[in-house]
């Protein structure tokens, strides 16, 4: 049995092979026949001679319009025979023949349905097939022919009619839902318009949605329309008798001039368009619909504003930070999600050719006009290329942190030089602390130096951490005594005090800026003392004109403690190593993606997110030139009255009397023209204080009680002389 079955199967396979070989050998003939038919019907019937014309007439008479489709069926048969599987060739040819016949029937029945001649549409063959279906009626014959054509298409070409029908149904359902939603939105808008009044309905026609505009360059809000000339510094006149009456501010020529190219560093237009295309394509590849709505090219980075489609989560864009950087071939990007005040996500991409920003272009720009406050300094250029400045008096203190070679010390130099180019030594003094002994020692000998523990002729940049702790502690005492002066004058801050001092002819107070280049070294040697002094100064010293600038390259929690950080709302973050360091400085991430070399994030007081800018560069030659010029204008000089006479303070302390209370008691005696135990007790709230004050007044021979008398004799001239010598801030105009 098995042998007989094997023989039978071998015989069938042999016959099939013979048929296939005959079919393959006939393929060239079929190909030639297809070319003849196609040329005779469509292209150049005359080129094939009388044979071509006869072929065309015979085909049209036999097949009608279907004759023009014959080359397609022949081509299909040839391709399936050459490239199809052997077992599927016979089925493919049979399917093509059946499809051809159903097409003939469809053309003829369709012609009959529309009252045309079936011979013209389907020829003799089609007319025969239509007459065979005539028992079903005209419409029935057409329906049967159409259904048969669909079945043959599915068998011959594998057309998935069910999937196509399901897809079409989904598309129609989506269109219907969108139509319903549009009707509801339109009805809501019309209802709102009617509620606002009939005029609003008439004046609010439905306008078709405009196509999205191409991204445009975002113009800075304060960009000048005309070239701005460099600002001319006009210093305020020095007080009469001042040591620096002939002082001249440094000329701008001591600094390096900016390059002449206006748009230096900014990318070209084709580079911007390529970046926009890559950015949108990358997001599209990850299934995020968004478009670039604008861009702001700057000297170092270019910020692109990305408008996501409705329903797109901002977090999904932030998660693609590394993928976007890879697509744009950038060293690192920073994502602002979202941009404050805008419905867009900002993506900052470094430029291929970063530009050098120098301090002179910031000083000569409108960002630092002649009337700017004394403690204003140049920050650098914004992300859009506009000059930026800040006022240390409004901050009122500043924290600068960043890794090594990130531009931290250069930023400190630009801050110091900005003030030196604007203020005289009797207006602003600098207490410089540099434990590294490398950066701030350039300024040794300039007239702006100040140290409350050292006489003016011996003052220098403080380099010892222990000496720095003493200087900060002495500065706290200066702050307390300035508050005593301000209380006596009845003023709240240093500006009000100086205006009142000018009216009374008293000496003015100068601003004190404390610059610490490396806070970590101070905290390592004397953390308790330094932290306590910095805490008190940052909490209270703003009103009396004392401001701190703290810089460190190790932004850890043991250096920038919570106590210090709470009183430093303004911060500048340079490039750091990790996100943890960025959060310690700014309470935000982002500083780890900076490019270094002055690329910074500036967090202003009250701002929710930091602003990116490129800091101004200052070279050693420029610093040395400015310091040499300042040394020719004078030497450090500050009055000893700033620390008060320690002997007088010790003398009053022996009586248990506070100097402020004693000066107030003297002023009270001059105003009331009398003195008594009850008067002092009512003023200072304590019998013991009143007794100590009376004893001090009597020992200093300012009052005297004769024997046998209960009244005090008051030496008013001696009291006024005592006030002039020890309390010059107290007015002597009879209390007025």
C-alpha positions in Angstrom: 0.0 0.0 0.0 2.7 2.4 1.0 4.6 1.7 -2.2 1.5 2.2 -4.3 0.8 5.5 -2.6 4.3 6.6 -3.1 4.1 5.7 -6.8 0.8 7.7 -7.1 2.3 10.7 -5.3 5.4 10.6 -7.4 3.2 10.4 -10.5 1.1 13.4 -9.5 4.2 15.4 -8.7 5.7 14.4 -12.1 2.6 15.6 -14.0 2.6 18.9 -12.0 6.2 19.4 -12.9 5.5 18.9 -16.6 2.7 21.4 -16.5 4.9 23.9 -14.7 7.7 23.5 -17.1 5.3 24.0 -20.0 4.0 27.1 -18.3 7.4 28.6 -17.7 8.5 28.0 -21.3 5.3 29.9 -22.4 6.2 33.0 -20.3 8.3 34.7 -23.0 5.4 34.2 -25.5 3.0 35.7 -22.9 5.3 38.7 -22.4 5.6 39.3 -26.1 1.8 39.0 -26.4 1.3 41.6 -23.6 3.7 44.0 -25.3 1.8 43.6 -28.6 -1.6 44.2 -27.0 -0.5 47.2 -24.9 1.2 48.8 -27.9 -1.8 48.2 -30.1 -4.4 49.5 -27.6 -2.7 52.4 -25.9 0.4 53.7 -27.5 1.2 53.4 -31.2 -1.2 51.1 -33.0 0.3 52.0 -36.3 3.7 50.9 -35.2 2.6 47.2 -35.3 1.2 47.4 -38.8 -2.0 45.7 -39.9 -1.5 43.0 -37.3 -1.7 45.5 -34.5 -4.8 47.1 -35.9 -6.5 43.7 -36.3 -5.5 42.7 -32.7 -7.1 45.9 -31.4 -10.3 45.4 -33.3 -10.6 41.8 -32.3 -10.0 42.5 -28.6 -12.4 45.5 -28.5 -15.1 43.4 -30.2 -14.6 40.4 -28.0 -13.9 42.1 -24.6 -15.0 45.7 -24.9 -13.5 48.2 -22.4 -12.0 45.3 -20.5 -9.5 44.8 -23.4 -7.6 47.8 -22.1 -7.0 45.9 -18.8 -5.6 42.8 -20.5 -2.0 43.9 -20.3 -2.4 44.3 -16.5 -3.6 40.8 -16.1 -0.9 39.4 -18.4 1.8 41.3 -16.4 0.4 40.0 -13.2 0.5 36.4 -14.6 4.1 36.9 -15.7 5.3 38.3 -12.3 3.5 35.6 -10.3 5.0 32.9 -12.5 8.5 34.2 -12.1 8.5 35.3 -8.5 5.7 33.4 -6.9 6.0 30.0 -5.1 5.7 27.0 -7.5 2.7 25.6 -5.7 0.9 28.9 -6.0 1.4 29.7 -9.7 -1.5 27.7 -11.0 -3.8 29.2 -8.4 -2.6 32.7 -9.2 -3.3 32.2 -12.9 -6.7 30.7 -12.3 -7.5 33.6 -9.9 -6.4 36.2 -12.6 -8.6 34.4 -15.2 -11.6 34.4 -12.9 -11.0 38.1 -12.0 -10.9 38.9 -15.7 -14.3 37.1 -16.3 -16.0 38.8 -13.3 -14.8 42.1 -14.7 -16.3 41.4 -18.0 -19.7 40.6 -16.4 -19.5 43.7 -14.2 -18.9 46.0 -17.1 -21.7 44.5 -19.2 -24.3 44.4 -16.4 -23.3 48.0 -15.4 -23.9 49.2 -18.9 -27.3 47.5 -18.9 -28.1 49.1 -15.6 -27.4 52.6 -17.0 -29.3 51.9 -20.3 -26.1 51.6 -22.4 -25.1 48.9 -25.0 -23.4 45.9 -23.2 -21.4 45.2 -26.4 -19.6 48.6 -26.0 -18.7 48.0 -22.4 -18.0 44.3 -22.1 -17.8 43.1 -25.8 -19.2 39.8 -27.0 -17.8 37.9 -24.0 -19.3 40.3 -21.5 -22.6 40.4 -23.3 -22.8 36.5 -23.1 -22.1 36.6 -19.4 -24.7 39.4 -18.8 -27.3 37.4 -20.7 -26.6 34.4 -18.6 -27.4 36.5 -15.5 -30.5 38.2 -17.0 -32.8 36.0 -15.0 -31.8 37.9 -11.9 -32.8 41.2 -13.4 -30.7 44.2 -14.3 -29.9 45.3 -10.7 -29.5 41.7 -9.4 -27.1 40.9 -12.2 -25.0 43.9 -11.4 -25.0 43.1 -7.7 -23.9 39.5 -8.3 -21.2 40.7 -10.6 -19.9 43.3 -8.1 -19.9 40.7 -5.3 -18.0 38.2 -7.5 -15.4 40.8 -8.4 -14.7 41.6 -4.7 -14.3 37.9 -3.9 -12.0 37.4 -6.9 -9.9 40.4 -5.7 -9.5 38.9 -2.3 -8.5 35.5 -3.7 -6.1 36.9 -6.3 -4.5 39.8 -4.4 -5.3 39.0 -0.8 -7.3 42.2 -0.3 -8.5 42.2 3.5 -12.0 43.6 2.9 -13.0 43.0 6.6 -10.1 45.0 7.9 -10.6 47.8 5.4 -14.3 48.0 6.4 -13.4 48.1 10.1 -10.8 50.8 9.5 -13.3 52.8 7.4 -15.9 52.5 10.2 -13.4 53.8 12.8 -12.6 56.8 10.6 -16.2 57.6 10.1 -16.9 57.2 13.8 -14.0 59.6 14.7 -15.3 62.1 12.2 -18.8 61.9 13.7 -17.5 62.4 17.2 -15.4 65.4 16.2 -18.4 66.8 14.5 -20.5 66.4 17.6 -17.7 68.0 19.7 -17.5 70.9 17.3 -21.2 71.4 17.5 -21.1 71.5 21.3 -18.2 74.0 21.3 -19.9 76.2 18.9 -23.1 76.1 20.9 -21.2 77.0 24.0 -19.5 80.0 22.3 -22.8 81.2 20.9 -24.4 80.9 24.3 -21.6 82.9 25.9 -21.9 85.5 23.2 -25.6 85.8 23.7 -25.1 86.2 27.4 -22.7 89.1 26.9 -25.2 90.9 24.6 -26.5 90.8 21.0 -23.8 93.1 19.8 -21.2 90.5 20.8 -23.0 87.9 18.7 -22.9 90.1 15.7 -19.3 91.2 16.2 -17.9 87.7 16.8 -18.1 85.7 13.6 -16.6 82.2 13.6 -13.1 82.5 12.1 -11.4 79.4 10.8 -8.3 78.4 12.7 -5.2 79.9 11.1 -2.2 77.6 10.4 0.6 77.7 13.0 3.1 80.5 12.3 6.7 79.5 11.7 9.0 80.1 14.7 10.3 83.6 15.0 13.2 85.1 16.8 12.1 86.4 20.2 13.2 90.0 20.4 14.4 91.1 23.9 12.0 93.5 25.6 14.6 96.2 26.3 16.7 96.0 23.1 17.6 99.6 22.0 16.4 100.7 18.6 19.4 102.9 18.0 23.0 102.4 18.9 23.6 103.5 22.5 26.7 105.6 23.2 28.9 104.5 26.1 27.7 105.9 29.4 29.8 108.7 30.9 30.5 108.3 34.6 29.7 111.4 36.6 30.8 110.9 40.2 29.1 112.7 43.0 31.1 115.5 44.6 33.2 114.6 47.6 32.4 116.2 50.9 34.3 119.3 51.8 37.6 118.5 53.5 37.5 114.9 52.3 40.7 113.0 51.8 39.5 112.0 48.3 38.4 115.4 47.2 40.6 115.1 44.0 39.9 111.5 43.5 39.2 110.4 39.8 37.4 107.3 38.9 39.3 104.8 36.7 38.9 105.2 32.9 37.3 102.5 30.9 40.4 102.2 28.8 42.0 100.1 31.5 39.6 97.3 30.5 39.7 95.2 27.4 37.5 96.5 24.6 34.7 94.2 23.3 35.0 92.6 19.8 33.4 94.6 17.0 31.1 91.9 15.7 27.6 92.5 17.1 26.2 89.0 16.6 29.3 87.1 17.6 28.8 83.6 18.9 25.2 83.5 17.7 24.3 80.6 15.3 23.5 81.1 11.7 20.0 80.9 10.3 20.5 77.6 8.7 21.9 76.2 11.9 18.9 77.4 13.8 16.5 75.9 11.3 18.4 72.6 11.3 18.2 72.5 15.1 14.4 73.2 15.0 13.9 70.4 12.5 15.9 67.9 14.6 14.2 68.9 17.8 10.7 68.5 16.4 11.6 65.2 14.6 13.1 63.8 17.8 10.0 64.5 19.8 7.8 63.1 17.1 9.8 59.9 17.1 8.9 59.5 20.8 5.2 60.2 20.2 5.2 63.8 21.5 3.4 66.4 19.4 5.1 69.8 19.8 6.4 72.6 17.7 9.0 75.2 18.1 7.2 78.5 18.5 10.2 80.8 18.9 13.9 81.1 19.6 16.3 83.5 21.2 19.9 83.2 20.1 22.6 84.4 22.5 26.4 84.6 22.7 26.8 81.2 24.3 23.4 79.4 24.2 20.3 79.5 22.1 16.9 79.0 23.8 14.1 77.4 21.8 10.5 77.8 23.0 8.6 74.6 22.5 4.8 74.7 22.5 3.4 71.2 23.3 0.1 70.0 21.9 -2.9 69.8 24.2 -2.7 66.7 26.4 1.1 66.4 26.3 2.7 66.2 29.7 5.6 68.5 30.4 7.3 65.7 32.4 7.4 63.6 29.2 9.5 66.3 27.5 11.8 66.7 30.5 12.4 62.9 30.5 13.9 63.1 27.0 16.7 65.5 28.0 19.5 63.0 27.1 17.8 61.9 23.9 17.4 65.5 22.7 21.0 66.2 23.5 22.0 63.1 21.4 19.9 64.2 18.4 21.2 67.7 18.5 24.9 66.6 19.1 25.1 69.0 22.0 27.5 68.7 25.0 24.5 69.2 27.3 21.2 70.9 27.2 19.0 72.5 29.9 15.2 72.3 29.9 13.0 75.0 31.5 9.7 73.4 32.2 7.8 75.6 31.8 9.1 79.1 31.0 7.8 81.5 33.7 4.9 83.5 32.3 4.7 81.6 29.0 2.8 78.5 27.9 6.0 77.0 26.5 8.9 74.8 27.5 12.4 76.2 27.1 15.3 74.2 25.7 18.7 75.8 25.9 21.2 74.4 23.5 24.9 75.5 23.5 26.2 77.3 20.4 28.9 75.8 18.3 31.0 79.0 18.6 30.7 80.5 22.0 31.6 84.2 22.3 33.8 86.0 24.8 32.0 88.5 27.0 34.2 91.3 28.5 33.4 93.5 31.5 33.8 96.8 29.6 30.8 96.2 27.3 28.6 95.7 30.4 30.0 98.8 32.2 29.4 101.0 29.1 26.0 99.5 28.3 22.6 101.0 29.4 22.4 98.2 32.0 24.8 100.4 34.2 23.7 104.0 33.6 25.5 106.9 35.3 22.7 107.2 37.9 22.7 103.6 38.9 23.3 102.8 42.7 26.8 102.6 44.0 26.7 98.9 44.6 25.5 98.0 41.1 27.7 95.6 39.2 27.8 93.9 35.8 26.6 90.3 35.7 27.2 89.6 32.0 25.0 88.9 28.9 21.6 87.3 29.1 20.7 84.2 27.1 19.4 86.7 24.4 22.6 88.7 24.3 21.4 91.6 26.4 23.6 93.2 29.2 22.6 92.4 32.7 23.4 94.1 36.0 22.3 93.7 39.6 22.3 95.9 42.8 24.0 94.4 45.8 22.2 96.8 48.1 18.8 95.3 47.1 20.0 91.7 47.3 21.2 92.4 50.1 23.8 89.6 50.2 25.1 87.2 47.5 26.2 83.6 47.4 28.5 82.4 44.6 29.3 78.8 44.2 30.8 76.5 41.5 33.3 73.9 40.8 37.0 74.6 40.0 37.6 76.4 36.7 33.9 77.3 36.4 34.5 81.0 36.4 33.6 81.7 40.1 36.7 83.8 40.9 36.4 85.8 37.6 32.8 86.6 38.6 34.0 87.9 41.9 36.6 90.1 40.2 34.0 91.5 37.8 31.8 92.4 40.8 34.6 94.2 42.6 35.8 96.1 39.5 32.3 97.2 38.7 32.1 98.9 42.1 35.7 100.3 41.8 34.8 102.0 38.5 31.8 103.7 40.1 32.5 104.6 43.8 35.1 106.6 45.6 36.9 105.1 48.7 34.8 107.3 51.1 31.6 105.9 49.6 32.3 102.1 49.4 35.0 100.2 51.3 35.9 96.5 50.8 36.8 94.0 53.5 38.5 91.3 51.4 39.1 87.8 52.9 41.1 85.4 50.7 42.4 82.3 52.6 43.8 80.9 49.3 46.1 83.9 49.0 45.8 83.8 45.2 42.8 85.8 43.9 42.2 89.0 46.0 45.8 89.8 46.8 45.9 91.9 43.6 44.0 94.6 45.5 46.5 95.1 48.3 47.1 98.8 48.7 44.1 100.2 46.9 42.3 103.0 48.9 39.0 101.1 49.1 40.5 98.5 51.5 39.0 98.2 55.0 39.6 96.1 58.1 38.0 97.1 61.5 40.8 95.4 63.4 43.6 97.1 61.7 44.6 100.8 61.3 44.3 102.3 57.9 48.0 102.6 57.3 48.5 98.8 57.8 45.3 97.4 56.2 45.7 94.6 53.7 43.7 91.7 52.3 43.0 89.2 55.1 44.5 85.9 54.4 44.5 84.1 57.8 41.3 82.3 58.7 41.7 83.3 62.4 42.2 87.0 61.5 39.2 86.7 59.3 37.1 85.5 62.2 38.3 88.5 64.3 37.5 90.9 61.5 34.0 89.5 61.0 33.4 89.7 64.8 34.6 93.3 64.9 32.3 94.0 61.9 29.3 92.8 64.0 30.2 95.4 66.7 30.4 98.1 64.0 26.9 97.0 62.9 25.6 97.3 66.4 27.0 100.8 66.9 25.7 102.0 63.6 22.3 100.9 64.7 22.8 103.0 67.9 23.6 106.0 65.7 20.6 105.4 63.5 18.3 105.2 66.5 19.6 108.5 67.8 19.0 110.1 64.4 15.6 108.5 64.1 16.3 106.9 60.7 15.9 103.4 59.3 18.7 102.8 56.8 22.0 104.2 55.6 20.6 106.3 52.9 18.3 108.1 55.2 21.1 108.5 57.7 23.5 110.1 55.2 20.7 112.6 54.1 20.1 113.5 57.7 23.9 113.8 58.4 24.3 116.2 55.4 21.6 118.4 56.9 23.2 118.4 60.4 26.8 118.7 59.1 27.8 115.3 60.5 30.1 112.8 58.8 28.5 110.3 56.4 28.6 106.6 56.7 30.2 104.5 53.9 29.0 101.1 52.5 31.1 98.1 53.6 31.2 95.1 51.2 32.6 91.9 52.6 34.1 89.6 49.9 35.0 86.1 51.0 36.6 84.1 48.2 36.6 80.7 49.8 34.1 80.2 52.6 35.0 76.5 53.0 38.5 77.3 54.4 37.0 79.7 57.0 34.4 77.1 58.1 37.1 74.5 58.4 39.3 76.5 60.8 36.7 78.5 62.9 33.2 77.4 61.9 31.4 78.4 65.1 32.8 82.0 65.2 32.5 82.5 61.4 29.0 81.1 61.2 27.7 83.2 64.1 29.2 86.4 62.6 27.9 85.7 59.1 24.5 84.8 60.6 24.2 88.1 62.5 25.5 90.2 59.6 23.2 88.6 57.0 20.2 89.0 59.3 20.7 92.6 60.3 23.5 94.4 58.5 21.5 95.4 55.4 20.0 98.5 56.9 23.4 99.9 58.1 25.1 99.4 54.7 27.1 96.2 55.3 26.7 93.6 52.5 28.3 90.1 52.1 29.5 88.3 49.0 30.3 84.7 49.9 32.1 82.4 47.3 32.9 78.7 47.6 33.9 75.9 45.3 32.5 73.2 47.7 28.8 73.8 47.9 28.0 71.2 50.5 25.6 71.4 53.5 28.5 71.6 56.0 29.8 74.8 54.2 26.6 76.4 53.1 24.6 75.6 56.2 20.9 76.1 56.6 21.5 79.1 58.9 23.7 80.9 56.2 21.5 79.9 53.3 18.3 81.1 54.8 19.6 84.7 54.8 21.1 84.6 51.3 18.1 84.9 48.9 20.3 85.9 45.9 22.6 83.2 44.5 24.8 82.6 41.5 25.5 79.0 40.5 28.4 78.3 38.2 29.0 74.8 36.7 28.9 72.1 39.4 29.5 68.3 39.4 26.2 66.9 40.4 22.5 67.7 40.8 22.9 67.6 44.6 25.3 70.5 44.5 22.9 72.4 42.3 20.1 71.9 44.7 22.2 73.0 47.6 22.9 76.3 45.8 19.7 77.1 44.0 17.2 74.6 45.4 16.8 73.6 41.8 18.7 71.3 39.4 20.3 72.7 36.2 23.7 74.0 37.3 25.2 70.6 36.5 24.3 71.1 32.8 26.2 74.5 32.5 29.1 74.8 30.1 31.6 76.3 32.5 33.9 79.4 31.7 31.4 81.9 33.1 28.2 80.2 32.2 26.0 80.8 35.2 22.5 80.7 36.7 21.4 83.8 38.6 18.6 83.5 41.1 17.3 86.9 42.1 15.5 87.6 45.4 11.9 86.4 45.1 12.4 84.7 41.7 10.9 81.2 41.2 13.5 80.1 38.7 17.0 81.2 38.0 18.0 83.1 34.8 20.9 81.9 32.7 23.6 84.4 31.6 27.2 84.4 30.5 29.5 86.2 33.0 31.9 88.9 32.0 35.6 87.9 31.8 38.3 89.9 33.5 42.0 89.0 32.9 44.9 89.5 35.3 46.3 92.3 33.2 43.1 94.3 33.6 43.0 93.7 37.3 46.6 94.7 37.8 46.1 97.9 35.6 43.1 99.0 37.6 44.8 98.3 41.0 47.9 100.3 39.9 45.7 103.2 38.9 43.8 103.2 42.1 47.0 103.2 44.2 47.9 106.5 42.5 44.7 108.1 43.7 45.3 107.7 47.4 45.8 105.4 50.4 43.3 103.6 52.6 41.8 106.0 55.1 38.8 105.5 57.5 38.0 107.4 60.7 38.6 106.0 64.1 35.2 107.2 65.1 33.8 104.1 63.4 34.9 102.0 66.3 34.3 104.6 69.0 36.7 105.4 71.8 37.3 102.1 73.8 38.5 104.0 76.8 35.2 105.9 77.1 33.2 102.7 76.7 35.3 101.0 79.4 34.8 104.0 81.7 31.0 103.9 81.3 31.0 100.1 81.8 32.6 100.5 85.2 29.4 102.3 86.3 27.2 99.6 84.8 26.0 102.1 82.2 25.4 101.4 78.5 26.9 104.1 76.2 23.6 104.5 74.3 21.7 105.0 77.5 24.2 107.5 78.7 24.0 109.5 75.5 20.2 109.4 75.7 20.3 110.6 79.4 22.6 113.5 78.4 20.2 114.5 75.6 17.2 114.2 78.0 18.9 116.5 80.5 19.6 119.1 77.8 16.0 119.0 76.7 14.3 119.1 80.1 16.9 121.4 81.6 16.7 119.4 84.8 17.7 116.0 86.2 16.3 113.8 89.0 16.0 110.1 90.0 12.3 110.1 89.0 13.0 111.6 85.6 15.6 109.0 84.7 13.5 106.2 86.1 10.5 107.2 84.0 12.7 107.3 80.9 14.6 104.0 81.4 12.1 102.0 83.5 14.4 101.0 86.4 15.6 102.6 89.6 18.9 100.8 89.4 19.6 102.3 85.9 18.6 105.7 87.1 21.0 105.4 90.1 23.9 104.3 87.9 23.3 107.1 85.4 23.2 109.7 88.2 26.4 108.3 89.7 28.1 108.5 86.3 26.9 112.1 85.7 28.1 113.1 89.1 31.5 111.4 88.9 32.2 113.0 85.5 31.3 116.4 87.0 28.4 117.0 84.7 26.0 117.6 87.5 26.6 118.6 91.2 24.4 118.7 94.3 25.4 121.4 96.9 25.4 120.5 100.6 22.1 121.1 102.3 20.2 121.2 99.0 18.1 118.6 97.1 18.5 120.2 93.7 21.1 119.2 91.2 23.2 121.9 89.6 23.7 121.1 85.9 26.8 122.1 83.9 25.2 122.4 80.4 28.4 123.5 78.7 30.2 120.5 80.0 27.4 118.1 78.8 27.5 119.6 75.3 31.3 119.3 75.2 31.1 115.7 76.3 28.6 114.9 73.6 30.7 116.6 70.9 33.7 114.5 71.9 32.2 111.1 72.5 28.8 111.2 70.8 29.1 113.4 67.7 26.0 111.9 66.1 23.8 113.4 68.8 22.3 116.8 67.6 23.0 119.8 69.9 20.3 122.1 68.6 18.4 122.1 72.0 16.6 118.9 71.1 15.2 120.1 67.8 
